[in-house]
Amino acid sequence: MGKLKRIFSNEYMKSIIFLAIVLGGIAVFWFGIKAYLQTEYPLLAVASGSMVPTLQIGDLIVVQGGLEVADLNAAYETGDIIVFRKPGNPDELIVHRAVEAHSTGDDTYVLTRGDHNSGVDPWRIYDSHLVGKVVSSLPLVGHIPLFVHSPQGMVLIVILIAVLVVLEFVIPSARNETEPEPEPVEEPLREEDEPATGSPTES
């Protein structure tokens, strides 16, 4: 028990525990919102101006998954804003409005267009492309993940981590090594502890 108390009273261990709690909380929130919204991409940052004025660069959008193309409202001006994988390049995600719905036999697809663009996109969006539809947005918040994923943001994160390591571990360790250990202080003898100088008295 005493060993555990010493471990948890250590400043380094306190920092590690605090960091683990923060990271655990973020992980619980992220996996929870993914499960609730039924998509791998519940939160996305708008990176282009193709949906201006409806969505601005740097807006953070909330995406509802678990949908099929047939569930979408497709109409100019009022259709659902959807997130989909670009046909031919599935690693690229696009946020545009569903403007037309079509059926070919058993397949249903939608045509899309950015509100700021003049024409309809040159592709058809099927269920296999659909990530979800935008159900909400937060202005400006998306600038944070956009900056973090930029080269400048990566460099800044590395610098901040290095500074934190130096402040938390290197400087305190160096300070402890350079500080001289305190001289032991002898307690003054109390009166009853003083040695006897004469011979013992017989009664």
TORKOL-399999 format. One record per residue (C-alpha): residue in one letter; chain; x, y, z. Coordinates in Angstrom, 2 decimals. Each point is the difference from the previous one (the first is absolute). Layout:
BEGIN
+------+-------+---------+---------+---------+
! resn ! chain !       u !       v !       w !
+------+-------+---------+---------+---------+
!    a !     A !       X !       Y !       Z !
...
+------+-------+---------+---------+---------+
//
This chain:
BEGIN
+------+-------+---------+---------+---------+
! resn ! chain !       u !       v !       w !
+------+-------+---------+---------+---------+
!    m !     A !    0.00 !    0.00 !    0.00 !
!    g !     A !    2.80 !    2.39 !    0.90 !
!    k !     A !    1.75 !   -0.77 !   -3.29 !
!    l !     A !   -3.16 !    0.87 !   -1.94 !
!    k !     A !   -0.35 !    3.27 !    1.90 !
!    r !     A !    3.59 !    0.91 !   -0.87 !
!    i !     A !   -0.62 !   -0.78 !   -3.69 !
!    f !     A !   -3.15 !    2.12 !   -0.19 !
!    s !     A !    1.64 !    2.88 !    1.89 !
!    n !     A !    2.76 !    0.19 !   -2.64 !
!    e !     A !   -0.45 !    3.10 !   -2.21 !
!    y !     A !    0.91 !   -1.87 !   -3.19 !
!    m !     A !   -2.53 !   -2.72 !    0.75 !
!    k !     A !   -2.69 !    2.64 !    0.66 !
!    s !     A !    0.69 !    1.54 !   -3.42 !
!    i !     A !   -0.19 !   -3.40 !   -1.71 !
!    i !     A !   -3.27 !   -0.86 !    1.74 !
!    f !     A !   -1.51 !    3.37 !   -0.91 !
!    l !     A !    1.04 !   -0.43 !   -3.63 !
!    a !     A !   -1.44 !   -3.53 !   -0.08 !
!    i !     A !   -3.33 !    1.27 !    1.40 !
!    v !     A !   -0.18 !    2.78 !   -2.63 !
!    l !     A !    0.84 !   -2.35 !   -2.88 !
!    g !     A !   -2.45 !   -2.59 !    1.31 !
!    g !     A !   -2.77 !    2.61 !    0.16 !
!    i !     A !    0.69 !    1.10 !   -3.58 !
!    a !     A !   -0.03 !   -3.63 !   -1.20 !
!    v !     A !   -3.30 !   -0.73 !    1.77 !
!    f !     A !   -1.58 !    3.14 !   -1.51 !
!    w !     A !    1.28 !   -0.78 !   -3.52 !
!    f !     A !   -1.10 !   -3.64 !   -0.08 !
!    g !     A !   -3.29 !    0.91 !    1.66 !
!    i !     A !   -0.90 !    2.65 !   -2.58 !
!    k !     A !    1.05 !   -2.34 !   -2.85 !
!    a !     A !   -2.36 !   -2.67 !    1.34 !
!    y !     A !   -2.82 !    2.50 !    0.56 !
!    l !     A !    0.24 !    1.56 !   -3.48 !
!    q !     A !    0.82 !   -3.34 !   -1.69 !
!    t !     A !    2.91 !    1.26 !   -2.06 !
!    e !     A !    3.79 !   -0.08 !    0.00 !
!    y !     A !   -0.01 !    3.78 !   -0.60 !
!    p !     A !   -2.43 !    1.57 !    2.50 !
!    l !     A !    1.85 !    3.35 !    0.04 !
!    l !     A !    1.69 !    1.57 !   -3.02 !
!    a !     A !    1.50 !    3.38 !   -0.81 !
!    v !     A !   -1.01 !    1.78 !   -3.22 !
!    a !     A !    3.19 !    0.50 !   -2.00 !
!    s !     A !   -1.27 !    1.68 !   -3.19 !
!    g !     A !   -2.37 !    2.79 !   -0.99 !
!    s !     A !   -2.23 !   -2.06 !   -2.31 !
!    m !     A !   -2.95 !    0.19 !    2.43 !
!    v !     A !    0.20 !    3.75 !    0.70 !
!    p !     A !   -2.14 !    1.72 !    1.26 !
!    t !     A !   -1.68 !   -3.00 !    1.69 !
!    l !     A !    3.27 !   -1.32 !    1.40 !
!    q !     A !    3.18 !    2.01 !    0.40 !
!    i !     A !    3.60 !   -1.20 !    0.03 !
!    g !     A !    0.79 !   -0.93 !    3.60 !
!    d !     A !   -3.54 !   -1.01 !    0.99 !
!    l !     A !   -0.24 !   -3.24 !    1.98 !
!    i !     A !   -2.81 !   -2.24 !   -1.29 !
!    v !     A !   -1.82 !   -2.79 !    1.84 !
!    v !     A !   -0.69 !   -2.99 !   -2.27 !
!    q !     A !   -2.80 !   -2.53 !    0.46 !
!    g !     A !    0.81 !   -3.41 !   -1.48 !
!    g !     A !   -1.98 !   -3.21 !   -0.36 !
!    l !     A !   -1.89 !    1.32 !   -3.05 !
!    e !     A !   -0.60 !   -1.14 !   -3.55 !
!    v !     A !   -0.23 !    2.19 !   -3.09 !
!    a !     A !   -3.75 !   -0.76 !   -0.19 !
!    d !     A !   -0.44 !    1.66 !    3.43 !
!    l !     A !    1.34 !    3.35 !   -1.23 !
!    n !     A !   -1.97 !    3.07 !   -0.98 !
!    a !     A !    1.41 !    1.09 !   -3.37 !
!    a !     A !   -0.99 !    3.45 !   -1.23 !
!    y !     A !    1.66 !    3.20 !   -1.18 !
!    e !     A !    0.32 !    2.56 !    2.83 !
!    t !     A !   -1.68 !   -2.23 !    2.63 !
!    g !     A !    1.53 !   -3.48 !   -0.47 !
!    d !     A !    2.00 !   -1.74 !    2.72 !
!    i !     A !    3.64 !    0.97 !    0.33 !
!    i !     A !    1.92 !   -3.27 !   -0.10 !
!    v !     A !    3.52 !   -1.28 !    0.53 !
!    f !     A !    1.21 !   -2.58 !   -2.51 !
!    r !     A !    3.15 !   -1.64 !   -1.26 !
!    k !     A !    1.02 !    1.43 !   -3.34 !
!    p !     A !   -0.58 !   -2.62 !   -2.75 !
!    g !     A !    3.39 !   -1.13 !   -1.27 !
!    n !     A !    1.77 !    1.32 !    3.12 !
!    p !     A !   -1.60 !   -1.51 !    3.12 !
!    d !     A !    2.55 !    1.62 !    2.34 !
!    e !     A !   -1.39 !    3.46 !   -0.83 !
!    l !     A !   -3.17 !    1.09 !    1.81 !
!    i !     A !   -2.27 !    2.62 !   -1.60 !
!    v !     A !   -2.80 !    2.05 !    1.56 !
!    h !     A !   -2.65 !    0.98 !   -2.61 !
!    r !     A !   -3.77 !    0.22 !   -0.26 !
!    a !     A !   -2.13 !   -2.82 !   -1.48 !
!    v !     A !   -1.92 !    1.71 !   -2.82 !
!    e !     A !   -1.47 !   -2.80 !   -2.12 !
!    a !     A !   -1.03 !   -3.62 !    0.71 !
!    h !     A !   -0.16 !   -2.67 !   -2.71 !
!    s !     A !   -0.74 !   -3.72 !   -0.13 !
!    t !     A !    1.40 !   -2.53 !   -2.48 !
!    g !     A !   -1.55 !   -3.39 !    0.62 !
!    d !     A !    0.86 !   -0.98 !    3.58 !
!    d !     A !    2.53 !    2.81 !    0.46 !
!    t !     A !   -0.72 !    3.51 !    1.24 !
!    y !     A !    2.52 !    2.79 !   -0.28 !
!    v !     A !    0.11 !    3.75 !    0.54 !
!    l !     A !    1.70 !    2.83 !   -1.81 !
!    t !     A !    1.74 !    2.62 !    2.11 !
!    r !     A !    1.09 !    3.60 !   -0.25 !
!    g !     A !    1.82 !    2.47 !    2.18 !
!    d !     A !   -2.15 !    3.04 !    0.81 !
!    h !     A !    2.81 !    2.26 !   -1.19 !
!    n !     A !    0.59 !   -1.96 !   -3.22 !
!    s !     A !   -1.74 !    0.77 !   -3.28 !
!    g !     A !   -0.66 !   -3.55 !   -1.19 !
!    v !     A !   -0.88 !   -3.48 !    1.18 !
!    d !     A !    2.90 !   -2.31 !    0.92 !
!    p !     A !    1.06 !   -2.46 !   -2.74 !
!    w !     A !   -0.62 !   -3.14 !    2.08 !
!    r !     A !   -2.78 !   -2.18 !    1.40 !
!    i !     A !   -0.15 !   -0.68 !    3.73 !
!    y !     A !   -1.13 !   -3.50 !    1.00 !
!    d !     A !   -0.31 !   -1.60 !    3.44 !
!    s !     A !    3.62 !   -1.15 !   -0.19 !
!    h !     A !    1.15 !    3.64 !   -0.20 !
!    l !     A !   -2.26 !    1.46 !    2.68 !
!    v !     A !    1.53 !    0.80 !    3.41 !
!    g !     A !   -3.00 !    1.88 !    1.44 !
!    k !     A !   -1.91 !    3.25 !    0.02 !
!    v !     A !    0.81 !    3.21 !    1.82 !
!    v !     A !   -2.35 !    0.54 !    2.94 !
!    s !     A !    1.71 !    2.96 !    1.67 !
!    s !     A !    2.97 !    2.33 !   -0.28 !
!    l !     A !    2.13 !    2.16 !    2.29 !
!    p !     A !    1.63 !    3.08 !   -1.52 !
!    l !     A !    3.79 !    0.49 !    0.21 !
!    v !     A !    0.66 !   -3.02 !    2.28 !
!    g !     A !    1.24 !   -2.03 !   -2.96 !
!    h !     A !    3.00 !    2.30 !   -0.38 !
!    i !     A !    1.63 !   -1.86 !    2.90 !
!    p !     A !    0.16 !   -3.47 !   -1.65 !
!    l !     A !    0.82 !    1.61 !   -3.35 !
!    f !     A !    3.01 !    1.74 !    1.56 !
!    v !     A !    1.07 !   -3.11 !    1.92 !
!    h !     A !    0.06 !   -2.04 !   -3.23 !
!    s !     A !    2.02 !    2.65 !   -1.84 !
!    p !     A !    3.84 !   -0.18 !   -0.12 !
!    q !     A !    0.23 !    3.11 !    2.19 !
!    g !     A !   -2.37 !   -1.55 !    2.53 !
!    m !     A !    2.04 !   -3.21 !    0.14 !
!    v !     A !    3.18 !    1.96 !    0.65 !
!    l !     A !   -1.71 !    2.05 !    2.74 !
!    i !     A !   -1.29 !   -3.16 !    1.73 !
!    v !     A !    3.50 !   -1.55 !    0.00 !
!    i !     A !    1.44 !    3.22 !    1.47 !
!    l !     A !   -2.70 !    0.17 !    2.70 !
!    i !     A !    0.57 !   -3.64 !    0.98 !
!    a !     A !    3.75 !    0.61 !    0.21 !
!    v !     A !   -0.53 !    3.10 !    2.18 !
!    l !     A !   -2.36 !   -1.90 !    2.31 !
!    v !     A !    2.49 !   -2.86 !    0.39 !
!    v !     A !    2.78 !    2.46 !    0.86 !
!    l !     A !   -2.14 !    1.92 !    2.51 !
!    e !     A !   -1.47 !   -3.12 !    1.60 !
!    f !     A !    2.99 !   -2.34 !    0.11 !
!    v !     A !    3.36 !    1.42 !   -1.10 !
!    i !     A !    0.09 !    3.24 !    2.03 !
!    p !     A !   -1.24 !   -1.52 !    3.32 !
!    s !     A !    2.44 !   -2.91 !   -0.40 !
!    a !     A !    2.95 !    2.34 !   -0.66 !
!    r !     A !   -1.01 !    2.20 !    2.93 !
!    n !     A !   -0.07 !   -2.99 !    2.36 !
!    e !     A !    3.46 !   -1.10 !   -1.14 !
!    t !     A !    1.62 !    3.42 !    0.51 !
!    e !     A !   -1.54 !    0.79 !    3.38 !
!    p !     A !    2.37 !   -1.01 !    2.84 !
!    e !     A !   -1.38 !   -2.41 !    2.53 !
!    p !     A !   -0.77 !    1.68 !    3.33 !
!    e !     A !    2.53 !   -0.49 !    2.83 !
!    p !     A !   -1.32 !   -2.21 !    2.79 !
!    v !     A !   -0.93 !    2.10 !    3.03 !
!    e !     A !    0.95 !   -1.36 !    3.41 !
!    e !     A !   -2.60 !    0.50 !    2.66 !
!    p !     A !    1.28 !    1.63 !    3.21 !
!    l !     A !    0.26 !   -2.32 !    2.96 !
!    r !     A !   -2.78 !    0.32 !    2.48 !
!    e !     A !    0.80 !    0.35 !    3.69 !
!    e !     A !   -0.98 !   -3.57 !    0.86 !
!    d !     A !    2.21 !   -1.29 !   -2.85 !
!    e !     A !    3.19 !    1.71 !    1.27 !
!    p !     A !    2.65 !   -2.46 !    1.18 !
!    a !     A !    0.70 !   -0.18 !    3.77 !
!    t !     A !    3.31 !    1.52 !    1.08 !
!    g !     A !    0.25 !   -1.17 !    3.62 !
!    s !     A !   -0.08 !   -3.39 !    1.72 !
!    p !     A !   -3.27 !   -1.63 !    0.81 !
!    t !     A !   -1.34 !    0.77 !    3.49 !
!    e !     A !   -0.77 !   -2.85 !    2.33 !
!    s !     A !   -3.06 !    0.18 !    2.18 !
+------+-------+---------+---------+---------+
//
